[in-house]
Amino acid sequence: MDFHVTIQEGGSMELERTGIYPRYILFYSSELKRNWRFKLLGEEQSGILNLNKVPAFSYKYSDNTMCKIQVIGENKWHNVDSMITEMRD
């Protein structure tokens, strides 16, 4: 699997509007030429990545240390090797 994960932190516009420092998790697949973006709501999170409104992958994220992706219908989880953190203003 060719997924890259970016943890995006910051964003002054949302901080000013809500008073909360936002965090997002971004997934990118060069093979599928597709991006997904979700708001991080805690230290651990799981969810579904859809392709054309159909669930295709599920993910598990844990506190900047681990992210795993699974093809829906398979039992094998794949570790994401490329995970970076990006700070934004």
DRENZATI-35605 format. One record per atom (N, C-alpha, C): residue number from 1; residue in three letters; chain; x, y, z. Coordinates in pm, 1 decimal. Layout:
BEGIN
   num   residuo   cadena         px         py         pz
   NUM       ala        A          X          Y          Z
...
//
This chain:
BEGIN
   num   residuo   cadena         px         py         pz
     1       met        A       85.3     -118.3        0.0
     1       met        A        0.0        0.0        0.0
     1       met        A       89.2      123.7        0.0
     2       asp        A       49.8      221.5      -74.8
     2       asp        A      133.5      340.2      -92.6
     2       asp        A       76.6      463.7      -23.6
     3       phe        A       26.1      450.1       95.7
     3       phe        A      -33.2      563.8      165.9
     3       phe        A       72.6      645.2      238.7
     4       his        A       55.7      777.7      232.5
     4       his        A      138.9      872.6      306.9
     4       his        A       44.3      948.3      399.8
     5       val        A       87.8      968.7      523.8
     5       val        A        3.6     1036.6      622.7
     5       val        A       73.6     1163.0      669.8
     6       thr        A       -1.9     1271.5      675.6
     6       thr        A       47.6     1398.0      727.9
     6       thr        A      -43.6     1441.1      841.7
     7       ile        A       17.2     1473.3      955.0
     7       ile        A      -57.1     1530.6     1067.3
     7       ile        A      -37.3     1680.7     1057.9
     8       gln        A     -145.5     1751.7     1035.8
     8       gln        A     -140.2     1895.7     1016.3
     8       gln        A     -190.6     1963.6     1142.9
     9       glu        A     -107.4     2050.0     1200.2
     9       glu        A     -143.8     2119.7     1323.4
     9       glu        A     -141.5     2269.8     1299.2
    10       gly        A     -241.3     2337.5     1351.6
    10       gly        A     -244.3     2482.3     1342.7
    10       gly        A     -347.5     2532.1     1244.5
    11       gly        A     -348.3     2660.3     1228.9
    11       gly        A     -443.4     2728.3     1143.0
    11       gly        A     -502.0     2844.9     1218.2
    12       ser        A     -445.9     2963.1     1196.9
    12       ser        A     -484.4     3078.8     1276.6
    12       ser        A     -630.3     3119.1     1256.0
    13       met        A     -685.6     3096.4     1137.0
    13       met        A     -824.9     3136.0     1114.0
    13       met        A     -919.8     3055.4     1201.9
    14       glu        A     -900.3     2925.3     1210.5
    14       glu        A     -986.8     2842.7     1294.7
    14       glu        A     -961.6     2868.5     1442.7
    15       leu        A     -835.9     2892.4     1480.0
    15       leu        A     -803.3     2924.1     1618.8
    15       leu        A     -874.0     3051.8     1661.9
    16       glu        A     -872.8     3154.1     1577.1
    16       glu        A     -940.5     3279.4     1609.6
    16       glu        A    -1091.4     3260.9     1619.6
    17       arg        A    -1147.0     3179.5     1531.2
    17       arg        A    -1291.6     3160.9     1526.5
    17       arg        A    -1343.2     3074.9     1641.2
    18       thr        A    -1271.6     2965.9     1673.8
    18       thr        A    -1321.8     2869.9     1771.9
    18       thr        A    -1246.7     2870.6     1904.5
    19       gly        A    -1123.7     2920.3     1904.6
    19       gly        A    -1042.0     2917.0     2025.6
    19       gly        A     -975.8     2782.4     2048.9
    20       ile        A     -986.5     2692.9     1952.8
    20       ile        A     -927.8     2558.9     1962.6
    20       ile        A     -819.5     2544.1     1856.8
    21       tyr        A     -705.2     2490.4     1899.2
    21       tyr        A     -592.7     2467.2     1808.6
    21       tyr        A     -624.0     2342.8     1725.4
    22       pro        A     -653.6     2356.1     1596.1
    22       pro        A     -700.0     2242.8     1516.2
    22       pro        A     -588.9     2145.4     1476.9
    23       arg        A     -625.9     2018.1     1466.2
    23       arg        A     -536.1     1912.9     1417.5
    23       arg        A     -612.5     1830.8     1314.3
    24       tyr        A     -545.2     1798.4     1204.9
    24       tyr        A     -605.3     1719.4     1098.5
    24       tyr        A     -513.1     1603.9     1062.1
    25       ile        A     -573.0     1496.8     1011.7
    25       ile        A     -496.1     1385.6      957.3
    25       ile        A     -528.3     1380.6      807.9
    26       leu        A     -422.9     1380.0      726.1
    26       leu        A     -438.0     1377.2      581.4
    26       leu        A     -378.1     1248.5      527.3
    27       phe        A     -451.4     1181.5      442.8
    27       phe        A     -404.8     1060.6      376.7
    27       phe        A     -386.5     1091.1      229.6
    28       tyr        A     -281.6     1035.2      168.7
    28       tyr        A     -258.3     1051.4       26.0
    28       tyr        A     -213.6      918.6      -32.5
    29       ser        A     -273.3      880.8     -143.0
    29       ser        A     -233.3      761.5     -215.5
    29       ser        A     -191.8      803.4     -355.9
    30       ser        A      -64.1      785.8     -389.0
    30       ser        A      -17.1      821.1     -523.4
    30       ser        A      -69.6      721.6     -626.1
    31       glu        A      -90.1      599.0     -584.0
    31       glu        A     -143.6      496.5     -674.3
    31       glu        A     -286.2      531.1     -717.8
    32       leu        A     -367.1      576.9     -622.6
    32       leu        A     -506.3      612.2     -651.3
    32       leu        A     -523.7      758.5     -690.2
    33       lys        A     -416.5      838.9     -671.4
    33       lys        A     -420.4      984.0     -694.6
    33       lys        A     -538.9     1046.3     -619.7
    34       arg        A     -539.8     1019.4     -488.9
    34       arg        A     -653.1     1060.0     -405.4
    34       arg        A     -605.6     1109.5     -269.3
    35       asn        A     -672.8     1211.8     -215.2
    35       asn        A     -648.1     1266.7      -81.6
    35       asn        A     -772.8     1250.1        4.0
    36       trp        A     -750.6     1233.4      134.6
    36       trp        A     -858.2     1233.7      234.0
    36       trp        A     -811.0     1320.8      349.9
    37       arg        A     -903.7     1394.0      412.4
    37       arg        A     -868.0     1482.0      523.7
    37       arg        A     -975.9     1470.7      631.3
    38       phe        A     -931.0     1446.5      755.4
    38       phe        A    -1021.9     1432.7      868.3
    38       phe        A     -969.2     1514.9      984.7
    39       lys        A    -1059.4     1570.1     1062.0
    39       lys        A    -1021.0     1641.5     1183.3
    39       lys        A     -985.7     1539.0     1290.6
    40       leu        A     -871.7     1558.6     1357.5
    40       leu        A     -832.7     1470.7     1467.6
    40       leu        A     -904.1     1517.7     1592.8
    41       leu        A     -975.5     1426.6     1654.2
    41       leu        A    -1056.8     1461.6     1770.2
    41       leu        A     -997.1     1414.1     1901.6
    42       gly        A     -888.4     1336.6     1896.7
    42       gly        A     -826.2     1286.1     2017.9
    42       gly        A     -692.3     1222.6     1986.9
    43       glu        A     -636.4     1153.4     2085.0
    43       glu        A     -507.5     1089.1     2068.8
    43       glu        A     -516.9      963.6     1981.7
    44       glu        A     -632.4      899.3     1983.9
    44       glu        A     -655.0      780.7     1902.0
    44       glu        A     -781.1      801.4     1820.1
    45       gln        A     -777.6      752.3     1697.2
    45       gln        A     -892.3      769.7     1610.1
    45       gln        A     -894.1      658.8     1506.0
    46       ser        A    -1011.7      620.7     1465.3
    46       ser        A    -1026.5      524.9     1356.0
    46       ser        A    -1138.5      573.7     1266.3
    47       gly        A    -1136.1      527.7     1141.8
    47       gly        A    -1238.3      572.4     1048.4
    47       gly        A    -1231.3      497.9      917.1
    48       ile        A    -1308.3      546.5      822.2
    48       ile        A    -1322.7      484.3      691.4
    48       ile        A    -1280.9      583.5      583.2
    49       leu        A    -1206.6      535.1      483.4
    49       leu        A    -1171.9      613.6      364.6
    49       leu        A    -1258.9      562.3      250.5
    50       asn        A    -1337.9      652.0      191.5
    50       asn        A    -1428.6      614.1       83.3
    50       asn        A    -1367.5      643.8      -53.2
    51       leu        A    -1402.8      561.8     -150.1
    51       leu        A    -1372.4      586.6     -290.9
    51       leu        A    -1504.9      589.9     -364.5
    52       asn        A    -1536.0      702.1     -427.0
    52       asn        A    -1662.9      718.1     -498.7
    52       asn        A    -1782.7      683.0     -409.4
    53       lys        A    -1779.9      733.0     -287.3
    53       lys        A    -1885.7      715.6     -186.9
    53       lys        A    -1902.8      571.1     -139.8
    54       val        A    -1804.4      486.3     -166.8
    54       val        A    -1808.3      346.5     -124.3
    54       val        A    -1691.5      322.8      -28.7
    55       pro        A    -1714.2      265.6       90.3
    55       pro        A    -1603.9      237.9      182.6
    55       pro        A    -1499.8      146.5      117.8
    56       ala        A    -1373.0      192.5      117.0
    56       ala        A    -1265.8      115.9       53.4
    56       ala        A    -1157.7       74.6      152.7
    57       phe        A    -1127.6      161.9      249.8
    57       phe        A    -1021.2      136.8      346.9
    57       phe        A    -1068.4      178.8      485.4
    58       ser        A    -1014.1      113.9      586.9
    58       ser        A    -1033.5      161.9      723.0
    58       ser        A     -895.5      194.6      779.8
    59       tyr        A     -892.9      287.3      875.2
    59       tyr        A     -765.0      327.1      934.2
    59       tyr        A     -775.5      332.6     1085.4
    60       lys        A     -658.4      317.9     1149.1
    60       lys        A     -643.4      336.0     1293.1
    60       lys        A     -521.9      425.5     1314.0
    61       tyr        A     -541.2      530.8     1389.9
    61       tyr        A     -433.6      626.2     1418.6
    61       tyr        A     -414.3      633.6     1569.3
    62       ser        A     -287.4      642.5     1611.8
    62       ser        A     -258.0      652.3     1754.2
    62       ser        A     -143.9      751.3     1778.1
    63       asp        A     -175.2      869.9     1827.5
    63       asp        A      -82.8      969.0     1883.0
    63       asp        A       52.0      985.1     1813.0
    64       asn        A       52.8     1018.8     1686.1
    64       asn        A      175.4     1046.3     1608.9
    64       asn        A      274.6      931.1     1606.1
    65       thr        A      239.4      814.7     1655.3
    65       thr        A      336.1      704.5     1658.1
    65       thr        A      299.0      591.3     1564.6
    66       met        A      170.3      576.7     1534.3
    66       met        A      129.8      462.8     1454.3
    66       met        A        7.0      496.5     1371.5
    67       cys        A        6.2      448.9     1248.7
    67       cys        A     -111.8      455.4     1165.0
    67       cys        A     -114.5      327.8     1082.4
    68       lys        A     -229.5      261.5     1082.6
    68       lys        A     -246.9      137.5     1007.5
    68       lys        A     -366.8      153.1      914.7
    69       ile        A     -356.0       87.4      797.2
    69       ile        A     -463.8       91.5      699.0
    69       ile        A     -497.8      -51.2      657.8
    70       gln        A     -626.4      -73.9      638.7
    70       gln        A     -675.3     -206.0      600.6
    70       gln        A     -772.7     -190.3      483.9
    71       val        A     -759.4     -276.3      383.8
    71       val        A     -857.0     -279.0      275.4
    71       val        A     -984.4     -341.0      331.5
    72       ile        A    -1098.8     -277.5      306.5
    72       ile        A    -1225.7     -330.5      355.1
    72       ile        A    -1244.8     -471.3      297.8
    73       gly        A    -1276.6     -565.6      384.5
    73       gly        A    -1297.5     -703.3      342.7
    73       gly        A    -1177.5     -793.7      364.2
    74       glu        A    -1061.5     -734.5      393.0
    74       glu        A     -941.9     -813.4      423.1
    74       glu        A     -917.6     -812.2      573.4
    75       asn        A     -840.3     -908.6      621.6
    75       asn        A     -808.9     -915.6      764.3
    75       asn        A     -671.2     -860.1      797.5
    76       lys        A     -591.9     -824.5      697.6
    76       lys        A     -454.3     -781.6      720.4
    76       lys        A     -445.0     -629.5      728.1
    77       trp        A     -380.1     -579.7      836.6
    77       trp        A     -352.8     -437.0      853.5
    77       trp        A     -213.4     -407.5      800.6
    78       his        A     -196.9     -291.8      733.9
    78       his        A      -68.7     -248.4      679.6
    78       his        A      -23.5     -123.3      754.7
    79       asn        A      101.2     -122.4      800.5
    79       asn        A      156.9       -3.7      865.4
    79       asn        A      188.2      102.2      761.0
    80       val        A      162.0      227.7      794.9
    80       val        A      197.6      339.0      707.9
    80       val        A      339.9      379.0      742.4
    81       asp        A      429.3      371.0      644.1
    81       asp        A      570.9      399.9      667.6
    81       asp        A      600.9      549.2      663.7
    82       ser        A      529.6      623.0      582.3
    82       ser        A      556.3      765.0      564.6
    82       ser        A      454.6      848.2      642.5
    83       met        A      498.8      898.9      759.0
    83       met        A      410.8      979.8      843.3
    83       met        A      488.7     1101.8      890.6
    84       ile        A      439.9     1223.2      856.8
    84       ile        A      508.3     1346.2      894.9
    84       ile        A      410.5     1439.3      967.4
    85       thr        A      466.6     1534.6     1040.7
    85       thr        A      387.0     1637.5     1107.9
    85       thr        A      418.6     1771.3     1045.0
    86       glu        A      315.9     1848.7     1020.0
    86       glu        A      329.4     1978.5      953.0
    86       glu        A      262.5     2084.4     1039.0
    87       met        A      334.0     2191.7     1067.5
    87       met        A      278.7     2302.9     1144.8
    87       met        A      232.9     2412.9     1048.5
    88       arg        A      116.1     2470.8     1076.5
    88       arg        A       60.9     2576.7      992.2
    88       arg        A       28.1     2698.7     1076.3
    89       asp        A       32.9     2815.2     1013.7
    89       asp        A       -8.2     2940.4     1079.1
    89       asp        A     -146.1     2979.3     1035.9
//
